[in-house]
Amino acid sequence: MSSMCDCTRCPLCGELMWNGQCENLDCKYHWYPKDDDDEGEDYQGYIII
Ligand SMILES: [Zn+2]
């Protein structure tokens, strides 16, 4: 069940990111989530809108 949590650090502000979306309301990636899955090692079957 390692694919349940897709949290990383935001490269811009250092806050947590969930599925590419930053938790920081002031951060660009909160409104425009990162869309790359470079770190998506277990992304099989994962639906990305
Ligand atoms: Zn951020």
mmCIF file of the protein (N, C-alpha, C, O) and its ligand, coordinates in Angstrom:
data_MODEL
# 
_entry.id   MODEL 
# 
loop_
_entity.id 
_entity.type 
_entity.pdbx_number_of_molecules 
1 polymer     1 
2 non-polymer 1 
# 
_entity_poly.entity_id                      1 
_entity_poly.type                           'polypeptide(L)' 
_entity_poly.nstd_linkage                   no 
_entity_poly.nstd_monomer                   no 
_entity_poly.pdbx_seq_one_letter_code       MSSMCDCTRCPLCGELMWNGQCENLDCKYHWYPKDDDDEGEDYQGYIII 
_entity_poly.pdbx_seq_one_letter_code_can   MSSMCDCTRCPLCGELMWNGQCENLDCKYHWYPKDDDDEGEDYQGYIII 
_entity_poly.pdbx_strand_id                 A 
# 
loop_
_entity_poly_seq.entity_id 
_entity_poly_seq.num 
_entity_poly_seq.mon_id 
_entity_poly_seq.hetero 
1 1  MET n 
1 2  SER n 
1 3  SER n 
1 4  MET n 
1 5  CYS n 
1 6  ASP n 
1 7  CYS n 
1 8  THR n 
1 9  ARG n 
1 10 CYS n 
1 11 PRO n 
1 12 LEU n 
1 13 CYS n 
1 14 GLY n 
1 15 GLU n 
1 16 LEU n 
1 17 MET n 
1 18 TRP n 
1 19 ASN n 
1 20 GLY n 
1 21 GLN n 
1 22 CYS n 
1 23 GLU n 
1 24 ASN n 
1 25 LEU n 
1 26 ASP n 
1 27 CYS n 
1 28 LYS n 
1 29 TYR n 
1 30 HIS n 
1 31 TRP n 
1 32 TYR n 
1 33 PRO n 
1 34 LYS n 
1 35 ASP n 
1 36 ASP n 
1 37 ASP n 
1 38 ASP n 
1 39 GLU n 
1 40 GLY n 
1 41 GLU n 
1 42 ASP n 
1 43 TYR n 
1 44 GLN n 
1 45 GLY n 
1 46 TYR n 
1 47 ILE n 
1 48 ILE n 
1 49 ILE n 
# 
loop_
_struct_asym.id 
_struct_asym.entity_id 
A 1 
B 2 
# 
loop_
_chem_comp.id 
_chem_comp.type 
_chem_comp.mon_nstd_flag 
ARG 'L-peptide linking' y 
ASN 'L-peptide linking' y 
ASP 'L-peptide linking' y 
CYS 'L-peptide linking' y 
GLN 'L-peptide linking' y 
GLU 'L-peptide linking' y 
GLY 'peptide linking'   y 
HIS 'L-peptide linking' y 
ILE 'L-peptide linking' y 
LEU 'L-peptide linking' y 
LYS 'L-peptide linking' y 
MET 'L-peptide linking' y 
PRO 'L-peptide linking' y 
SER 'L-peptide linking' y 
THR 'L-peptide linking' y 
TRP 'L-peptide linking' y 
TYR 'L-peptide linking' y 
ZN  non-polymer         . 
# 
_pdbx_entity_nonpoly.entity_id   2 
_pdbx_entity_nonpoly.name        ? 
_pdbx_entity_nonpoly.comp_id     ZN 
# 
_pdbx_nonpoly_scheme.asym_id         B 
_pdbx_nonpoly_scheme.entity_id       2 
_pdbx_nonpoly_scheme.mon_id          ZN 
_pdbx_nonpoly_scheme.ndb_seq_num     1 
_pdbx_nonpoly_scheme.pdb_seq_num     101 
_pdbx_nonpoly_scheme.auth_seq_num    101 
_pdbx_nonpoly_scheme.pdb_mon_id      ZN 
_pdbx_nonpoly_scheme.auth_mon_id     ZN 
_pdbx_nonpoly_scheme.pdb_strand_id   A 
_pdbx_nonpoly_scheme.pdb_ins_code    . 
# 
loop_
_atom_site.group_PDB 
_atom_site.id 
_atom_site.type_symbol 
_atom_site.label_atom_id 
_atom_site.label_alt_id 
_atom_site.label_comp_id 
_atom_site.label_asym_id 
_atom_site.label_entity_id 
_atom_site.label_seq_id 
_atom_site.pdbx_PDB_ins_code 
_atom_site.Cartn_x 
_atom_site.Cartn_y 
_atom_site.Cartn_z 
_atom_site.occupancy 
_atom_site.B_iso_or_equiv 
_atom_site.pdbx_formal_charge 
_atom_site.auth_seq_id 
_atom_site.auth_comp_id 
_atom_site.auth_asym_id 
_atom_site.auth_atom_id 
_atom_site.pdbx_PDB_model_num 
ATOM   1   N  N  . MET A 1 1  ? 0.836  -1.194 0.000   1.00 0.00 ? 1   MET A N  1 
ATOM   2   C  CA . MET A 1 1  ? 0.000  0.000  0.000   1.00 0.00 ? 1   MET A CA 1 
ATOM   3   C  C  . MET A 1 1  ? 0.877  1.252  0.000   1.00 0.00 ? 1   MET A C  1 
ATOM   4   O  O  . MET A 1 1  ? 0.506  2.266  0.592   1.00 0.00 ? 1   MET A O  1 
ATOM   5   N  N  . SER A 1 2  ? 2.002  1.194  -0.639  1.00 0.00 ? 2   SER A N  1 
ATOM   6   C  CA . SER A 1 2  ? 2.918  2.322  -0.596  1.00 0.00 ? 2   SER A CA 1 
ATOM   7   C  C  . SER A 1 2  ? 2.479  3.440  -1.526  1.00 0.00 ? 2   SER A C  1 
ATOM   8   O  O  . SER A 1 2  ? 2.975  4.561  -1.420  1.00 0.00 ? 2   SER A O  1 
ATOM   9   N  N  . SER A 1 3  ? 1.557  3.151  -2.435  1.00 0.00 ? 3   SER A N  1 
ATOM   10  C  CA . SER A 1 3  ? 1.154  4.165  -3.408  1.00 0.00 ? 3   SER A CA 1 
ATOM   11  C  C  . SER A 1 3  ? 0.027  5.064  -2.877  1.00 0.00 ? 3   SER A C  1 
ATOM   12  O  O  . SER A 1 3  ? -0.409 5.987  -3.565  1.00 0.00 ? 3   SER A O  1 
ATOM   13  N  N  . MET A 1 4  ? -0.442 4.786  -1.644  1.00 0.00 ? 4   MET A N  1 
ATOM   14  C  CA . MET A 1 4  ? -1.523 5.594  -1.091  1.00 0.00 ? 4   MET A CA 1 
ATOM   15  C  C  . MET A 1 4  ? -1.053 7.025  -0.824  1.00 0.00 ? 4   MET A C  1 
ATOM   16  O  O  . MET A 1 4  ? -1.791 7.982  -1.057  1.00 0.00 ? 4   MET A O  1 
ATOM   17  N  N  . CYS A 1 5  ? 0.162  7.159  -0.342  1.00 0.00 ? 5   CYS A N  1 
ATOM   18  C  CA . CYS A 1 5  ? 0.669  8.482  0.004   1.00 0.00 ? 5   CYS A CA 1 
ATOM   19  C  C  . CYS A 1 5  ? 1.674  8.955  -1.032  1.00 0.00 ? 5   CYS A C  1 
ATOM   20  O  O  . CYS A 1 5  ? 2.765  8.401  -1.163  1.00 0.00 ? 5   CYS A O  1 
ATOM   21  N  N  . ASP A 1 6  ? 1.292  9.975  -1.754  1.00 0.00 ? 6   ASP A N  1 
ATOM   22  C  CA . ASP A 1 6  ? 2.193  10.518 -2.760  1.00 0.00 ? 6   ASP A CA 1 
ATOM   23  C  C  . ASP A 1 6  ? 2.632  11.912 -2.331  1.00 0.00 ? 6   ASP A C  1 
ATOM   24  O  O  . ASP A 1 6  ? 2.449  12.885 -3.063  1.00 0.00 ? 6   ASP A O  1 
ATOM   25  N  N  . CYS A 1 7  ? 3.209  11.997 -1.149  1.00 0.00 ? 7   CYS A N  1 
ATOM   26  C  CA . CYS A 1 7  ? 3.592  13.303 -0.642  1.00 0.00 ? 7   CYS A CA 1 
ATOM   27  C  C  . CYS A 1 7  ? 5.087  13.548 -0.852  1.00 0.00 ? 7   CYS A C  1 
ATOM   28  O  O  . CYS A 1 7  ? 5.924  12.686 -0.585  1.00 0.00 ? 7   CYS A O  1 
ATOM   29  N  N  . THR A 1 8  ? 5.388  14.735 -1.330  1.00 0.00 ? 8   THR A N  1 
ATOM   30  C  CA . THR A 1 8  ? 6.770  15.124 -1.555  1.00 0.00 ? 8   THR A CA 1 
ATOM   31  C  C  . THR A 1 8  ? 6.967  16.545 -1.031  1.00 0.00 ? 8   THR A C  1 
ATOM   32  O  O  . THR A 1 8  ? 6.029  17.174 -0.541  1.00 0.00 ? 8   THR A O  1 
ATOM   33  N  N  . ARG A 1 9  ? 8.176  17.030 -1.139  1.00 0.00 ? 9   ARG A N  1 
ATOM   34  C  CA . ARG A 1 9  ? 8.460  18.405 -0.762  1.00 0.00 ? 9   ARG A CA 1 
ATOM   35  C  C  . ARG A 1 9  ? 8.367  19.317 -1.974  1.00 0.00 ? 9   ARG A C  1 
ATOM   36  O  O  . ARG A 1 9  ? 8.873  18.990 -3.048  1.00 0.00 ? 9   ARG A O  1 
ATOM   37  N  N  . CYS A 1 10 ? 7.722  20.456 -1.799  1.00 0.00 ? 10  CYS A N  1 
ATOM   38  C  CA . CYS A 1 10 ? 7.638  21.416 -2.878  1.00 0.00 ? 10  CYS A CA 1 
ATOM   39  C  C  . CYS A 1 10 ? 9.019  22.015 -3.154  1.00 0.00 ? 10  CYS A C  1 
ATOM   40  O  O  . CYS A 1 10 ? 9.692  22.469 -2.228  1.00 0.00 ? 10  CYS A O  1 
ATOM   41  N  N  . PRO A 1 11 ? 9.439  22.019 -4.398  1.00 0.00 ? 11  PRO A N  1 
ATOM   42  C  CA . PRO A 1 11 ? 10.742 22.575 -4.745  1.00 0.00 ? 11  PRO A CA 1 
ATOM   43  C  C  . PRO A 1 11 ? 10.781 24.093 -4.638  1.00 0.00 ? 11  PRO A C  1 
ATOM   44  O  O  . PRO A 1 11 ? 11.859 24.683 -4.572  1.00 0.00 ? 11  PRO A O  1 
ATOM   45  N  N  . LEU A 1 12 ? 9.619  24.726 -4.619  1.00 0.00 ? 12  LEU A N  1 
ATOM   46  C  CA . LEU A 1 12 ? 9.570  26.183 -4.551  1.00 0.00 ? 12  LEU A CA 1 
ATOM   47  C  C  . LEU A 1 12 ? 9.617  26.702 -3.124  1.00 0.00 ? 12  LEU A C  1 
ATOM   48  O  O  . LEU A 1 12 ? 10.424 27.575 -2.805  1.00 0.00 ? 12  LEU A O  1 
ATOM   49  N  N  . CYS A 1 13 ? 8.756  26.169 -2.262  1.00 0.00 ? 13  CYS A N  1 
ATOM   50  C  CA . CYS A 1 13 ? 8.615  26.737 -0.922  1.00 0.00 ? 13  CYS A CA 1 
ATOM   51  C  C  . CYS A 1 13 ? 8.983  25.757 0.191   1.00 0.00 ? 13  CYS A C  1 
ATOM   52  O  O  . CYS A 1 13 ? 9.157  26.165 1.339   1.00 0.00 ? 13  CYS A O  1 
ATOM   53  N  N  . GLY A 1 14 ? 9.103  24.479 -0.134  1.00 0.00 ? 14  GLY A N  1 
ATOM   54  C  CA . GLY A 1 14 ? 9.519  23.506 0.871   1.00 0.00 ? 14  GLY A CA 1 
ATOM   55  C  C  . GLY A 1 14 ? 8.377  22.920 1.675   1.00 0.00 ? 14  GLY A C  1 
ATOM   56  O  O  . GLY A 1 14 ? 8.609  22.106 2.569   1.00 0.00 ? 14  GLY A O  1 
ATOM   57  N  N  . GLU A 1 15 ? 7.150  23.315 1.379   1.00 0.00 ? 15  GLU A N  1 
ATOM   58  C  CA . GLU A 1 15 ? 5.996  22.732 2.054   1.00 0.00 ? 15  GLU A CA 1 
ATOM   59  C  C  . GLU A 1 15 ? 5.722  21.339 1.485   1.00 0.00 ? 15  GLU A C  1 
ATOM   60  O  O  . GLU A 1 15 ? 6.328  20.924 0.497   1.00 0.00 ? 15  GLU A O  1 
ATOM   61  N  N  . LEU A 1 16 ? 4.790  20.625 2.137   1.00 0.00 ? 16  LEU A N  1 
ATOM   62  C  CA . LEU A 1 16 ? 4.440  19.305 1.625   1.00 0.00 ? 16  LEU A CA 1 
ATOM   63  C  C  . LEU A 1 16 ? 3.596  19.434 0.361   1.00 0.00 ? 16  LEU A C  1 
ATOM   64  O  O  . LEU A 1 16 ? 2.795  20.356 0.213   1.00 0.00 ? 16  LEU A O  1 
ATOM   65  N  N  . MET A 1 17 ? 3.801  18.487 -0.538  1.00 0.00 ? 17  MET A N  1 
ATOM   66  C  CA . MET A 1 17 ? 2.963  18.424 -1.727  1.00 0.00 ? 17  MET A CA 1 
ATOM   67  C  C  . MET A 1 17 ? 2.233  17.097 -1.735  1.00 0.00 ? 17  MET A C  1 
ATOM   68  O  O  . MET A 1 17 ? 2.800  16.063 -1.381  1.00 0.00 ? 17  MET A O  1 
ATOM   69  N  N  . TRP A 1 18 ? 0.999  17.129 -2.131  1.00 0.00 ? 18  TRP A N  1 
ATOM   70  C  CA . TRP A 1 18 ? 0.213  15.910 -2.278  1.00 0.00 ? 18  TRP A CA 1 
ATOM   71  C  C  . TRP A 1 18 ? -0.195 15.769 -3.734  1.00 0.00 ? 18  TRP A C  1 
ATOM   72  O  O  . TRP A 1 18 ? -0.870 16.633 -4.293  1.00 0.00 ? 18  TRP A O  1 
ATOM   73  N  N  . ASN A 1 19 ? 0.219  14.684 -4.329  1.00 0.00 ? 19  ASN A N  1 
ATOM   74  C  CA . ASN A 1 19 ? -0.086 14.455 -5.747  1.00 0.00 ? 19  ASN A CA 1 
ATOM   75  C  C  . ASN A 1 19 ? 0.304  15.659 -6.611  1.00 0.00 ? 19  ASN A C  1 
ATOM   76  O  O  . ASN A 1 19 ? -0.389 15.997 -7.570  1.00 0.00 ? 19  ASN A O  1 
ATOM   77  N  N  . GLY A 1 20 ? 1.406  16.292 -6.262  1.00 0.00 ? 20  GLY A N  1 
ATOM   78  C  CA . GLY A 1 20 ? 1.895  17.415 -7.049  1.00 0.00 ? 20  GLY A CA 1 
ATOM   79  C  C  . GLY A 1 20 ? 1.290  18.752 -6.671  1.00 0.00 ? 20  GLY A C  1 
ATOM   80  O  O  . GLY A 1 20 ? 1.651  19.783 -7.238  1.00 0.00 ? 20  GLY A O  1 
ATOM   81  N  N  . GLN A 1 21 ? 0.354  18.741 -5.695  1.00 0.00 ? 21  GLN A N  1 
ATOM   82  C  CA . GLN A 1 21 ? -0.246 20.005 -5.277  1.00 0.00 ? 21  GLN A CA 1 
ATOM   83  C  C  . GLN A 1 21 ? 0.334  20.445 -3.933  1.00 0.00 ? 21  GLN A C  1 
ATOM   84  O  O  . GLN A 1 21 ? 0.288  19.710 -2.946  1.00 0.00 ? 21  GLN A O  1 
ATOM   85  N  N  . CYS A 1 22 ? 0.876  21.652 -3.922  1.00 0.00 ? 22  CYS A N  1 
ATOM   86  C  CA . CYS A 1 22 ? 1.479  22.198 -2.716  1.00 0.00 ? 22  CYS A CA 1 
ATOM   87  C  C  . CYS A 1 22 ? 0.418  22.609 -1.700  1.00 0.00 ? 22  CYS A C  1 
ATOM   88  O  O  . CYS A 1 22 ? -0.654 23.090 -2.066  1.00 0.00 ? 22  CYS A O  1 
ATOM   89  N  N  . GLU A 1 23 ? 0.731  22.412 -0.414  1.00 0.00 ? 23  GLU A N  1 
ATOM   90  C  CA . GLU A 1 23 ? -0.221 22.802 0.628   1.00 0.00 ? 23  GLU A CA 1 
ATOM   91  C  C  . GLU A 1 23 ? -0.199 24.297 0.894   1.00 0.00 ? 23  GLU A C  1 
ATOM   92  O  O  . GLU A 1 23 ? -1.131 24.829 1.497   1.00 0.00 ? 23  GLU A O  1 
ATOM   93  N  N  . ASN A 1 24 ? 0.822  24.968 0.467   1.00 0.00 ? 24  ASN A N  1 
ATOM   94  C  CA . ASN A 1 24 ? 0.978  26.394 0.712   1.00 0.00 ? 24  ASN A CA 1 
ATOM   95  C  C  . ASN A 1 24 ? 0.088  27.213 -0.226  1.00 0.00 ? 24  ASN A C  1 
ATOM   96  O  O  . ASN A 1 24 ? 0.269  27.193 -1.444  1.00 0.00 ? 24  ASN A O  1 
ATOM   97  N  N  . LEU A 1 25 ? -0.864 27.926 0.351   1.00 0.00 ? 25  LEU A N  1 
ATOM   98  C  CA . LEU A 1 25 ? -1.811 28.694 -0.460  1.00 0.00 ? 25  LEU A CA 1 
ATOM   99  C  C  . LEU A 1 25 ? -1.134 29.783 -1.281  1.00 0.00 ? 25  LEU A C  1 
ATOM   100 O  O  . LEU A 1 25 ? -1.647 30.205 -2.318  1.00 0.00 ? 25  LEU A O  1 
ATOM   101 N  N  . ASP A 1 26 ? 0.016  30.231 -0.808  1.00 0.00 ? 26  ASP A N  1 
ATOM   102 C  CA . ASP A 1 26 ? 0.726  31.294 -1.512  1.00 0.00 ? 26  ASP A CA 1 
ATOM   103 C  C  . ASP A 1 26 ? 1.628  30.768 -2.618  1.00 0.00 ? 26  ASP A C  1 
ATOM   104 O  O  . ASP A 1 26 ? 2.251  31.538 -3.349  1.00 0.00 ? 26  ASP A O  1 
ATOM   105 N  N  . CYS A 1 27 ? 1.688  29.464 -2.729  1.00 0.00 ? 27  CYS A N  1 
ATOM   106 C  CA . CYS A 1 27 ? 2.612  28.867 -3.680  1.00 0.00 ? 27  CYS A CA 1 
ATOM   107 C  C  . CYS A 1 27 ? 1.938  28.601 -5.029  1.00 0.00 ? 27  CYS A C  1 
ATOM   108 O  O  . CYS A 1 27 ? 0.760  28.251 -5.101  1.00 0.00 ? 27  CYS A O  1 
ATOM   109 N  N  . LYS A 1 28 ? 2.709  28.775 -6.071  1.00 0.00 ? 28  LYS A N  1 
ATOM   110 C  CA . LYS A 1 28 ? 2.166  28.565 -7.413  1.00 0.00 ? 28  LYS A CA 1 
ATOM   111 C  C  . LYS A 1 28 ? 1.645  27.153 -7.598  1.00 0.00 ? 28  LYS A C  1 
ATOM   112 O  O  . LYS A 1 28 ? 0.640  26.930 -8.273  1.00 0.00 ? 28  LYS A O  1 
ATOM   113 N  N  . TYR A 1 29 ? 2.341  26.201 -6.992  1.00 0.00 ? 29  TYR A N  1 
ATOM   114 C  CA . TYR A 1 29 ? 1.959  24.802 -7.184  1.00 0.00 ? 29  TYR A CA 1 
ATOM   115 C  C  . TYR A 1 29 ? 0.700  24.403 -6.423  1.00 0.00 ? 29  TYR A C  1 
ATOM   116 O  O  . TYR A 1 29 ? 0.192  23.295 -6.599  1.00 0.00 ? 29  TYR A O  1 
ATOM   117 N  N  . HIS A 1 30 ? 0.186  25.312 -5.566  1.00 0.00 ? 30  HIS A N  1 
ATOM   118 C  CA . HIS A 1 30 ? -1.108 25.020 -4.954  1.00 0.00 ? 30  HIS A CA 1 
ATOM   119 C  C  . HIS A 1 30 ? -2.212 25.161 -5.992  1.00 0.00 ? 30  HIS A C  1 
ATOM   120 O  O  . HIS A 1 30 ? -3.169 24.387 -6.014  1.00 0.00 ? 30  HIS A O  1 
ATOM   121 N  N  . TRP A 1 31 ? -2.061 26.156 -6.843  1.00 0.00 ? 31  TRP A N  1 
ATOM   122 C  CA . TRP A 1 31 ? -3.098 26.447 -7.848  1.00 0.00 ? 31  TRP A CA 1 
ATOM   123 C  C  . TRP A 1 31 ? -2.798 25.768 -9.181  1.00 0.00 ? 31  TRP A C  1 
ATOM   124 O  O  . TRP A 1 31 ? -3.697 25.451 -9.960  1.00 0.00 ? 31  TRP A O  1 
ATOM   125 N  N  . TYR A 1 32 ? -1.525 25.559 -9.414  1.00 0.00 ? 32  TYR A N  1 
ATOM   126 C  CA . TYR A 1 32 ? -1.115 24.881 -10.648 1.00 0.00 ? 32  TYR A CA 1 
ATOM   127 C  C  . TYR A 1 32 ? -0.222 23.709 -10.288 1.00 0.00 ? 32  TYR A C  1 
ATOM   128 O  O  . TYR A 1 32 ? 1.002  23.799 -10.382 1.00 0.00 ? 32  TYR A O  1 
ATOM   129 N  N  . PRO A 1 33 ? -0.836 22.606 -9.874  1.00 0.00 ? 33  PRO A N  1 
ATOM   130 C  CA . PRO A 1 33 ? -0.064 21.464 -9.394  1.00 0.00 ? 33  PRO A CA 1 
ATOM   131 C  C  . PRO A 1 33 ? 0.938  20.970 -10.426 1.00 0.00 ? 33  PRO A C  1 
ATOM   132 O  O  . PRO A 1 33 ? 0.695  20.973 -11.633 1.00 0.00 ? 33  PRO A O  1 
ATOM   133 N  N  . LYS A 1 34 ? 2.072  20.546 -9.893  1.00 0.00 ? 34  LYS A N  1 
ATOM   134 C  CA . LYS A 1 34 ? 3.054  19.937 -10.775 1.00 0.00 ? 34  LYS A CA 1 
ATOM   135 C  C  . LYS A 1 34 ? 2.456  18.692 -11.404 1.00 0.00 ? 34  LYS A C  1 
ATOM   136 O  O  . LYS A 1 34 ? 1.714  17.950 -10.760 1.00 0.00 ? 34  LYS A O  1 
ATOM   137 N  N  . ASP A 1 35 ? 2.778  18.477 -12.633 1.00 0.00 ? 35  ASP A N  1 
ATOM   138 C  CA . ASP A 1 35 ? 2.108  17.401 -13.355 1.00 0.00 ? 35  ASP A CA 1 
ATOM   139 C  C  . ASP A 1 35 ? 3.060  16.306 -13.819 1.00 0.00 ? 35  ASP A C  1 
ATOM   140 O  O  . ASP A 1 35 ? 2.652  15.362 -14.496 1.00 0.00 ? 35  ASP A O  1 
ATOM   141 N  N  . ASP A 1 36 ? 4.294  16.435 -13.462 1.00 0.00 ? 36  ASP A N  1 
ATOM   142 C  CA . ASP A 1 36 ? 5.226  15.376 -13.875 1.00 0.00 ? 36  ASP A CA 1 
ATOM   143 C  C  . ASP A 1 36 ? 5.211  14.251 -12.842 1.00 0.00 ? 36  ASP A C  1 
ATOM   144 O  O  . ASP A 1 36 ? 4.958  14.471 -11.658 1.00 0.00 ? 36  ASP A O  1 
ATOM   145 N  N  . ASP A 1 37 ? 5.482  13.065 -13.316 1.00 0.00 ? 37  ASP A N  1 
ATOM   146 C  CA . ASP A 1 37 ? 5.553  11.940 -12.385 1.00 0.00 ? 37  ASP A CA 1 
ATOM   147 C  C  . ASP A 1 37 ? 6.914  11.272 -12.494 1.00 0.00 ? 37  ASP A C  1 
ATOM   148 O  O  . ASP A 1 37 ? 7.029  10.064 -12.703 1.00 0.00 ? 37  ASP A O  1 
ATOM   149 N  N  . ASP A 1 38 ? 7.919  12.087 -12.348 1.00 0.00 ? 38  ASP A N  1 
ATOM   150 C  CA . ASP A 1 38 ? 9.278  11.561 -12.414 1.00 0.00 ? 38  ASP A CA 1 
ATOM   151 C  C  . ASP A 1 38 ? 9.533  10.546 -11.302 1.00 0.00 ? 38  ASP A C  1 
ATOM   152 O  O  . ASP A 1 38 ? 10.273 9.577  -11.473 1.00 0.00 ? 38  ASP A O  1 
ATOM   153 N  N  . GLU A 1 39 ? 8.891  10.802 -10.144 1.00 0.00 ? 39  GLU A N  1 
ATOM   154 C  CA . GLU A 1 39 ? 9.119  9.931  -9.001  1.00 0.00 ? 39  GLU A CA 1 
ATOM   155 C  C  . GLU A 1 39 ? 8.043  8.860  -8.883  1.00 0.00 ? 39  GLU A C  1 
ATOM   156 O  O  . GLU A 1 39 ? 7.972  8.144  -7.884  1.00 0.00 ? 39  GLU A O  1 
ATOM   157 N  N  . GLY A 1 40 ? 7.207  8.758  -9.913  1.00 0.00 ? 40  GLY A N  1 
ATOM   158 C  CA . GLY A 1 40 ? 6.104  7.813  -9.841  1.00 0.00 ? 40  GLY A CA 1 
ATOM   159 C  C  . GLY A 1 40 ? 6.535  6.399  -10.185 1.00 0.00 ? 40  GLY A C  1 
ATOM   160 O  O  . GLY A 1 40 ? 6.288  5.904  -11.284 1.00 0.00 ? 40  GLY A O  1 
ATOM   161 N  N  . GLU A 1 41 ? 7.178  5.765  -9.229  1.00 0.00 ? 41  GLU A N  1 
ATOM   162 C  CA . GLU A 1 41 ? 7.653  4.420  -9.486  1.00 0.00 ? 41  GLU A CA 1 
ATOM   163 C  C  . GLU A 1 41 ? 6.512  3.407  -9.461  1.00 0.00 ? 41  GLU A C  1 
ATOM   164 O  O  . GLU A 1 41 ? 6.529  2.399  -10.167 1.00 0.00 ? 41  GLU A O  1 
ATOM   165 N  N  . ASP A 1 42 ? 5.504  3.715  -8.609  1.00 0.00 ? 42  ASP A N  1 
ATOM   166 C  CA . ASP A 1 42 ? 4.385  2.781  -8.541  1.00 0.00 ? 42  ASP A CA 1 
ATOM   167 C  C  . ASP A 1 42 ? 3.112  3.485  -9.002  1.00 0.00 ? 42  ASP A C  1 
ATOM   168 O  O  . ASP A 1 42 ? 2.158  3.647  -8.241  1.00 0.00 ? 42  ASP A O  1 
ATOM   169 N  N  . TYR A 1 43 ? 3.125  3.881  -10.219 1.00 0.00 ? 43  TYR A N  1 
ATOM   170 C  CA . TYR A 1 43 ? 1.999  4.646  -10.770 1.00 0.00 ? 43  TYR A CA 1 
ATOM   171 C  C  . TYR A 1 43 ? 1.100  3.801  -11.661 1.00 0.00 ? 43  TYR A C  1 
ATOM   172 O  O  . TYR A 1 43 ? 0.203  4.333  -12.315 1.00 0.00 ? 43  TYR A O  1 
ATOM   173 N  N  . GLN A 1 44 ? 1.324  2.506  -11.696 1.00 0.00 ? 44  GLN A N  1 
ATOM   174 C  CA . GLN A 1 44 ? 0.507  1.664  -12.557 1.00 0.00 ? 44  GLN A CA 1 
ATOM   175 C  C  . GLN A 1 44 ? -0.957 1.766  -12.173 1.00 0.00 ? 44  GLN A C  1 
ATOM   176 O  O  . GLN A 1 44 ? -1.307 1.574  -11.008 1.00 0.00 ? 44  GLN A O  1 
ATOM   177 N  N  . GLY A 1 45 ? -1.803 2.062  -13.122 1.00 0.00 ? 45  GLY A N  1 
ATOM   178 C  CA . GLY A 1 45 ? -3.232 2.095  -12.851 1.00 0.00 ? 45  GLY A CA 1 
ATOM   179 C  C  . GLY A 1 45 ? -3.671 3.363  -12.152 1.00 0.00 ? 45  GLY A C  1 
ATOM   180 O  O  . GLY A 1 45 ? -4.847 3.513  -11.818 1.00 0.00 ? 45  GLY A O  1 
ATOM   181 N  N  . TYR A 1 46 ? -2.752 4.269  -11.928 1.00 0.00 ? 46  TYR A N  1 
ATOM   182 C  CA . TYR A 1 46 ? -3.098 5.508  -11.239 1.00 0.00 ? 46  TYR A CA 1 
ATOM   183 C  C  . TYR A 1 46 ? -3.726 6.487  -12.216 1.00 0.00 ? 46  TYR A C  1 
ATOM   184 O  O  . TYR A 1 46 ? -3.144 6.791  -13.257 1.00 0.00 ? 46  TYR A O  1 
ATOM   185 N  N  . ILE A 1 47 ? -4.911 6.981  -11.883 1.00 0.00 ? 47  ILE A N  1 
ATOM   186 C  CA . ILE A 1 47 ? -5.617 7.867  -12.793 1.00 0.00 ? 47  ILE A CA 1 
ATOM   187 C  C  . ILE A 1 47 ? -5.270 9.316  -12.518 1.00 0.00 ? 47  ILE A C  1 
ATOM   188 O  O  . ILE A 1 47 ? -5.521 9.824  -11.425 1.00 0.00 ? 47  ILE A O  1 
ATOM   189 N  N  . ILE A 1 48 ? -4.700 9.975  -13.495 1.00 0.00 ? 48  ILE A N  1 
ATOM   190 C  CA . ILE A 1 48 ? -4.362 11.389 -13.354 1.00 0.00 ? 48  ILE A CA 1 
ATOM   191 C  C  . ILE A 1 48 ? -5.235 12.206 -14.299 1.00 0.00 ? 48  ILE A C  1 
ATOM   192 O  O  . ILE A 1 48 ? -5.236 11.992 -15.512 1.00 0.00 ? 48  ILE A O  1 
ATOM   193 N  N  . ILE A 1 49 ? -5.966 13.131 -13.728 1.00 0.00 ? 49  ILE A N  1 
ATOM   194 C  CA . ILE A 1 49 ? -6.860 13.950 -14.541 1.00 0.00 ? 49  ILE A CA 1 
ATOM   195 C  C  . ILE A 1 49 ? -6.082 15.094 -15.174 1.00 0.00 ? 49  ILE A C  1 
ATOM   196 O  O  . ILE A 1 49 ? -6.657 15.904 -15.901 1.00 0.00 ? 49  ILE A O  1 
HETATM 197 ZN ZN . ZN  B 2 .  ? 4.990  25.206 -2.679  1.00 0.00 2 101 ZN  A ZN 1 
# 
